[in-house]
Amino acid sequence: MIVGVWDDYKCWKCHEKTRVIEWSWRSGDGEMWTENDQIGLKLQQMFPLYKKDYTRSAGAFYYSNHCSNCGTVQGDWFVVNWVAHQRVEGRLPSDVVKLKMDPDTVGLASSFDG
């Protein structure tokens, strides 16, 4: 699993800069959120502000980015679009972290090579 760390996302609520992460499998299939506890807890261990929370807009609990200043959930749709815009502008994450994950232990198809 490859995690991109972005340190200058602007929180929608308090308007302060906060860290957000994006993650993908080595195959390139990526996500911003997950309902899978094994994936979510692994990410939360390294990035404590990526945690499980309830969102009214999704009507569900899932792991997502939270503001480091006010604790508010950062909407995944907005984070995805912001990261895509950063990449189009030629910007890269402030850090890239590789995490070892066995896709078989997280209930995913073995075609992933996380």
TIMI-110149 format. One line per 3 residues: number of its first residue (from 1); for each residue z negated, y negated, x negated of N, C-alpha, C. Coordinates in Angstrom, 3 decimals. Example, Ala and Ser with C-alpha at 12.3 -4.5 7.8 and 13.67 -1.06 7.14 Angstrom:
2
1) -7.800,5.690,-13.190,-7.800,4.500,-12.300,-7.800,3.300,-13.200  -7.080,2.250,-12.850,-7.140,1.060,-13.670,-7.870,-0.030,-12.900
END
This chain:
114
1) 0.000,1.162,-0.843,0.000,0.000,0.000,0.000,-1.237,-0.897  0.792,-2.216,-0.529,0.886,-3.461,-1.285,0.387,-4.596,-0.398  -0.537,-5.405,-0.937,-1.153,-6.491,-0.175,-0.797,-7.820,-0.829
4) -0.179,-8.709,-0.062,0.083,-10.072,-0.514,-1.058,-10.969,-0.057  -1.616,-11.733,-0.987,-2.748,-12.619,-0.700,-2.245,-14.069,-0.744  -2.443,-14.768,0.346,-2.012,-16.168,0.455,-3.258,-17.033,0.627
7) -3.435,-18.016,-0.233,-4.656,-18.825,-0.226,-4.544,-20.174,0.481  -3.378,-20.518,0.993,-3.233,-21.870,1.534,-2.738,-21.919,2.977  -3.095,-20.905,3.755,-2.786,-20.928,5.185,-3.734,-21.906,5.872
10) -3.230,-22.687,6.808,-4.053,-23.675,7.500,-4.538,-23.106,8.834  -5.856,-23.017,8.990,-6.455,-22.498,10.218,-6.040,-23.347,11.417  -5.696,-22.693,12.506,-5.270,-23.397,13.720,-6.425,-24.151,14.376
13) -7.653,-23.693,14.152,-8.794,-24.306,14.844,-9.449,-25.429,14.035  -9.859,-25.129,12.792,-10.580,-26.139,11.994,-9.656,-26.914,11.056  -8.415,-26.461,10.917,-7.393,-27.110,10.094,-7.694,-27.103,8.604
16) -8.629,-26.252,8.175,-8.926,-26.093,6.755,-8.070,-24.961,6.193  -7.836,-24.998,4.889,-7.087,-23.916,4.254,-7.946,-22.666,4.177  -7.304,-21.525,4.407,-8.001,-20.246,4.376,-7.080,-19.188,3.803
19) -7.661,-18.111,3.366,-6.902,-16.985,2.813,-6.458,-16.069,3.941  -5.210,-15.615,3.861,-4.713,-14.568,4.753,-4.024,-13.521,3.896  -3.962,-12.311,4.431,-3.253,-11.241,3.728,-2.140,-10.703,4.611
22) -1.150,-10.160,3.953,-0.099,-9.384,4.593,-0.054,-8.068,3.838  0.306,-7.008,4.497,0.353,-5.726,3.788,1.562,-4.925,4.223  1.988,-4.073,3.302,3.126,-3.209,3.592,2.983,-1.916,2.802
25) 3.690,-0.920,3.261,3.790,0.330,2.522,4.837,0.125,1.448  4.828,0.950,0.441,5.814,0.828,-0.642,7.236,0.956,-0.127  7.388,1.587,0.998,8.714,1.743,1.600,9.251,0.412,2.117
28) 8.382,-0.607,2.216,8.793,-1.907,2.710,8.377,-2.161,4.143  7.970,-1.112,4.864,7.491,-1.303,6.229,6.164,-2.043,6.158  6.091,-3.214,6.780,4.894,-4.023,6.655,4.288,-4.422,7.974
31) 3.052,-4.855,7.892,2.331,-5.277,9.081,1.367,-6.389,8.709  0.879,-7.056,9.704,-0.109,-8.099,9.509,-1.441,-7.650,10.087  -1.398,-6.666,10.967,-2.601,-6.212,11.666,-2.529,-4.702,11.826
34) -3.645,-4.105,12.184,-3.666,-2.668,12.462,-4.813,-2.341,13.409  -4.640,-1.293,14.189,-5.720,-0.753,15.000,-6.330,0.465,14.320  -5.698,0.937,13.248,-6.137,2.125,12.534,-7.386,1.799,11.709
37) -8.508,2.440,12.036,-9.772,2.144,11.358,-9.749,2.504,9.874  -9.064,3.558,9.496,-9.038,3.930,8.078,-8.295,2.887,7.246  -7.185,2.401,7.757,-6.447,1.343,7.060,-7.258,0.048,7.091
40) -7.738,-0.325,8.271,-8.478,-1.573,8.432,-9.721,-1.651,7.568  -10.494,-0.574,7.533,-11.723,-0.579,6.728,-11.417,-0.647,5.236  -10.353,0.014,4.801,-9.953,-0.042,3.391,-9.594,-1.483,3.010
43) -8.829,-2.144,3.868,-8.467,-3.538,3.606,-9.691,-4.457,3.685  -10.563,-4.203,4.652,-11.754,-5.034,4.822,-12.701,-4.926,3.620  -12.747,-3.761,2.982,-13.587,-3.607,1.795,-13.190,-4.595,0.707
46) -11.906,-4.796,0.537,-11.417,-5.689,-0.509,-11.268,-7.128,-0.017  -10.988,-7.287,1.263,-10.762,-8.612,1.859,-11.646,-8.741,3.102  -12.901,-9.169,2.930,-13.880,-9.177,4.031,-13.468,-9.999,5.260
49) -12.568,-10.957,5.091,-12.144,-11.764,6.237,-11.012,-11.102,7.027  -10.592,-9.930,6.602,-9.655,-9.113,7.365,-10.511,-8.080,8.067  -10.798,-8.325,9.331,-11.769,-7.478,10.026,-11.368,-7.273,11.480
52) -12.044,-6.324,12.092,-11.761,-5.973,13.486,-12.404,-6.984,14.419  -11.625,-7.401,15.403,-12.114,-8.374,16.365,-11.295,-8.231,17.646  -11.811,-8.786,18.708,-11.122,-8.773,19.997,-10.324,-10.060,20.152
55) -9.107,-9.944,20.646,-8.334,-11.139,20.984,-7.918,-11.064,22.445  -8.097,-12.159,23.126,-7.721,-12.215,24.535,-6.217,-12.131,24.716  -5.465,-12.760,23.781,-4.012,-12.751,23.939,-3.447,-11.336,23.856
58) -4.016,-10.485,23.001,-3.567,-9.089,22.903,-4.336,-8.188,23.864  -5.512,-8.639,24.287,-6.345,-7.823,25.161,-6.839,-6.563,24.488  -7.085,-6.648,23.173,-7.470,-5.458,22.420,-8.264,-5.832,21.171
61) -8.949,-4.824,20.620,-9.604,-4.959,19.318,-8.632,-4.468,18.252  -8.496,-5.223,17.177,-7.703,-4.778,16.027,-8.099,-5.573,14.798  -7.686,-5.097,13.629,-7.980,-5.764,12.365,-6.980,-6.888,12.148
64) -7.504,-8.064,11.813,-6.637,-9.214,11.577,-7.345,-10.204,10.655  -6.605,-11.201,10.241,-7.135,-12.253,9.378,-8.060,-13.182,10.151  -9.112,-13.664,9.467,-10.063,-14.620,10.034,-10.223,-15.795,9.081
67) -10.495,-16.957,9.615,-10.683,-18.161,8.811,-11.957,-18.053,7.970  -11.865,-18.435,6.700,-13.028,-18.397,5.807,-13.998,-19.538,6.089  -13.579,-20.538,6.849,-14.431,-21.695,7.143,-15.131,-21.588,8.493
70) -14.368,-21.250,9.544,-14.952,-21.234,10.889,-15.011,-19.833,11.505  -14.389,-18.834,10.859,-14.464,-17.444,11.331,-13.507,-17.079,12.442  -12.661,-17.991,12.853,-11.749,-17.747,13.969,-10.614,-16.798,13.582
73) -10.243,-15.914,14.517,-9.089,-15.037,14.322,-7.848,-15.899,14.133  -7.058,-15.526,13.144,-5.783,-16.208,12.901,-4.685,-15.376,13.549  -4.025,-15.948,14.527,-3.018,-15.220,15.301,-1.935,-14.626,14.424
76) -1.712,-13.338,14.588,-0.774,-12.630,13.730,0.652,-13.157,13.842  1.061,-13.517,15.030,2.412,-14.042,15.207,2.587,-15.301,14.370  1.579,-16.173,14.366,1.652,-17.414,13.601,1.596,-17.149,12.096
79) 0.747,-16.219,11.685,0.643,-15.883,10.258,1.954,-15.262,9.774  2.519,-14.342,10.544,3.791,-13.709,10.172,4.872,-14.771,9.975  4.978,-15.689,10.922,6.001,-16.734,10.818,5.749,-17.651,9.627
82) 4.484,-17.986,9.369,4.143,-18.842,8.237,4.509,-18.158,6.923  4.145,-16.883,6.773,4.465,-16.141,5.551,5.983,-16.065,5.377  6.709,-15.773,6.446,8.176,-15.707,6.363,8.745,-17.045,5.897
85) 8.224,-18.139,6.427,8.680,-19.480,6.020,8.384,-19.724,4.540  7.199,-19.332,4.083,6.848,-19.494,2.669,7.838,-18.754,1.782  8.185,-17.548,2.176,9.110,-16.741,1.385,10.515,-17.350,1.384
88) 10.956,-17.865,2.538,12.265,-18.514,2.616,12.297,-19.732,1.683  11.184,-20.429,1.592,11.080,-21.603,0.715,10.933,-21.216,-0.761  10.886,-19.924,-1.057,10.785,-19.465,-2.432,9.364,-19.342,-2.964
91) 8.376,-19.480,-2.079,6.983,-19.354,-2.496,6.568,-17.887,-2.475  5.632,-17.572,-3.353,5.122,-16.206,-3.446,3.620,-16.205,-3.199  3.063,-15.054,-2.834,1.608,-14.980,-2.635,0.875,-15.358,-3.926
94) -0.358,-15.837,-3.792,-1.155,-16.191,-4.969,-1.568,-14.950,-5.744  -1.586,-13.800,-5.072,-1.936,-12.547,-5.726,-1.286,-11.392,-4.960  -1.016,-10.318,-5.670,-0.507,-9.097,-5.058,-1.394,-7.963,-5.541
97) -1.925,-7.194,-4.595,-2.854,-6.111,-4.907,-2.259,-4.802,-4.407  -2.315,-3.780,-5.250,-1.850,-2.452,-4.846,-3.069,-1.592,-4.556  -3.100,-1.023,-3.361,-4.194,-0.138,-2.957,-3.665,1.276,-2.795
100) -4.431,2.209,-3.273,-4.049,3.618,-3.122,-4.497,4.101,-1.747  -3.538,4.583,-0.967,-3.847,5.150,0.345,-2.999,6.395,0.525  -3.598,7.404,1.086,-2.897,8.638,1.396,-2.476,8.572,2.860
103) -1.181,8.392,3.134,-0.733,8.269,4.527,-1.158,9.439,5.411  -1.301,10.626,4.839,-1.715,11.784,5.635,-3.139,11.629,6.163  -4.014,10.936,5.416,-5.400,10.777,5.851,-5.578,9.675,6.887
106) -4.540,8.840,7.060,-4.647,7.778,8.051,-3.796,8.078,9.293  -3.328,9.311,9.382,-2.620,9.733,10.585,-1.215,9.196,10.706  -0.580,8.902,9.574,0.795,8.390,9.604,1.751,9.461,9.133
109) 2.996,9.291,9.483,4.010,10.258,9.061,4.080,10.307,7.542  4.345,11.453,7.002,4.356,11.624,5.553,5.543,10.954,4.873  6.438,10.327,5.638,7.574,9.632,5.022,7.130,8.353,4.335
112) 5.946,7.844,4.678,5.409,6.665,3.990,4.850,7.104,2.654  5.002,6.239,1.655,4.443,6.558,0.344,3.467,5.475,-0.093  2.478,5.192,0.770,1.524,4.115,0.623,0.770,4.105,-0.603
END
